[in-house]
Amino acid sequence: MSESARGTIAGNLTFSKRKVGQCARWQKKQISVPTSAQSSQREKYLVAVQAWNALSDEEKFVYIQNAKYLGMSGYNLYVQENINFEPEIGFAYIAGGATQKVWKLQKSDLAKVAESAAYGHDFYCLIMDADFVYAGGSVVRKVYKYQKSDLVKVAESVAYGGTIYALAEDENFVYVGGDTTRKVWKLQKSDLVKVAESAAYGSTIRALAEDENFVYVGGDTPRKVWKLQKSDLVKVAESAAYGSTIIALAEDENFVYAGGATTQKVWKLQKSDLVKVAESAAYGSTIYALAEDENFVYAGGATTQKVWKLQKSDLVKVAESVDFGGYIMAIGQDETFIFIGGYGLWKVWKLQKSDLVKVAESVSYNGFIQGIEAES
């Protein structure tokens, strides 16, 4: 050993000179344990990064442009602004067959946190508002109202008379449609008492949508979209025939979107008169589920088994998911993600809206999933 050696080799062997002479000692490398504050900050950083990755290209572009004036990247600007944002946990609710219960899932990781008692048979539809979940199905043929907090049933309707396939809701009422009865029922939310019903649609009602003043109905023969006044459920307009059963409806401020069997396309109808103004390419199989946001319509169904993302303006496809592995029977959404479920796989998938890449999946529901709603 040199008489004047100093310093550390490889971070472990340290040379020094002491009164007793030249020394060499082996020093175990120290491991830095983050403080609770550091761990919290790192967690917030990871949340902000995940949120950036989930943004659409259009949303990222806004940050990129704004960041130019600050001499930084759009990514860094977004993370800086959102690193202290505490995201709301939020939940998704699902229902279907075999299990015959409503499940409450954390949106973040799709872990189940609560379930309802069994309905008594298969669920075919589910909707929610700020405080309650409403679900209906076969054999029991009633609408059940559950508290969101613990999924305890607090009210039920009288029997509809046939399987309930479709539900819609507004501030004060729930709207119901299905087979056998083949009418739209209007129920008070408070106690699920029926206060009005429409004329018979002609066959099974498969889909409902609603806006401020009207309810839109689709189903088997006559295979048209009907427009009903909410006040009294009187029909005021109808579309041309879709060509086969209409199974899914969605709506925005000015248009209704319809999808179903045989025709296997998404139709875009003017709300005012239900005239078709655009249609998508053929999906390749029956369309069972639709959802929409500000700029896009999302469609899913059988055989093709993928989610298609369509531009609202012309219904041109701009993205598609990987194969789900089964029929896609239900689509829910929030601002950032799509939640899908169906027949065959028995799980809920969580997809980024921007590119339809899967980021999480639930455990098996052990039956088909026919209804999904996600909190915003």
Number of C-alpha atoms within 10 A of each C-alpha: 8 7 10 11 14 14 10 15 10 7 12 12 14 16 18 15 13 8 6 6 9 15 16 15 11 12 11 9 10 8 6 6 8 10 9 9 9 11 12 13 14 14 14 19 18 14 19 23 17 12 16 18 14 22 18 14 11 10 12 16 14 11 16 18 12 14 17 12 9 10 9 12 15 20 17 15 17 18 20 13 10 18 18 15 13 10 12 10 10 13 21 24 25 29 33 33 21 16 20 23 22 27 22 24 21 17 23 15 14 20 17 17 11 16 17 18 13 13 25 15 18 25 32 26 26 26 22 24 13 9 9 18 22 25 28 33 29 21 17 20 24 22 27 22 24 21 17 20 11 12 20 18 17 12 16 17 18 13 13 26 16 19 25 30 26 29 26 22 22 14 10 10 20 22 25 28 31 30 23 16 20 25 22 26 22 25 21 17 20 12 13 20 17 18 11 16 17 18 14 13 25 16 19 26 30 26 30 27 22 23 16 10 11 20 23 26 29 32 31 23 17 19 24 22 27 22 25 22 17 20 11 13 20 17 18 12 16 18 18 14 13 26 16 19 27 31 26 29 27 22 23 14 10 11 20 22 26 28 32 31 22 16 20 25 22 26 22 25 22 17 22 12 13 20 17 17 12 16 17 18 14 13 25 16 19 26 31 26 30 26 20 21 15 10 10 19 23 26 28 32 31 23 17 20 25 22 26 23 25 22 18 20 12 12 21 17 17 11 16 17 18 13 13 25 16 20 28 31 27 31 28 24 23 16 14 14 23 23 25 29 32 30 22 15 19 21 22 28 22 24 22 21 24 18 16 20 18 17 13 16 17 18 12 12 23 15 19 28 33 26 26 26 23 23 17 13
